[in-house]
């Protein structure tokens, strides 16, 4: 199976306050069904907010989260792991005490390509980065994906068919 050296694809989605927002990521330069070229995502790193972004002021006893998802199909809301288009998802959870001082900050990735033995194989020319948050706390979510390009062979084609992307 021919593989390329790994390279990085970067993407960002601006949050629009408190409703779901998404942006598309064009993979047409890497994925070509007729040319039997597919993309494998090995790792995803997530950055919550723009660098040096001033955090919003919390209210007393506030709790909430900022969520992201990477999918192979366009979505209108956050989805669960049973949806076959989900590549990766996670959230940043926060809480404040009675004095509005940050008392909890926790990042979790529910699903990530690095959790799987062989990463995540992509056979579509466009994927989507969706974000949502309960309160207007951050301006954007950014991701960096470590990827390789591979030739679509019989076993890769079967893996794509079974995952029903």
Secondary structure, DSSP 4 states (H G I P E B T S, - for coil): --BPPPEEEEEEEE--SSS-EEEEEE-TTT-BTTTTEEEEEEEEEEEES-TTPPPPPPPTT-EEEEEEEEESS--SS---TTSTTEEEEEEEEEEE-TTS-EEEEEEEEEE-GGGSTT-EEE-SSEEEEEEEESSS--SEEEEEEEEEEEE--HHHHHHHHHHT-
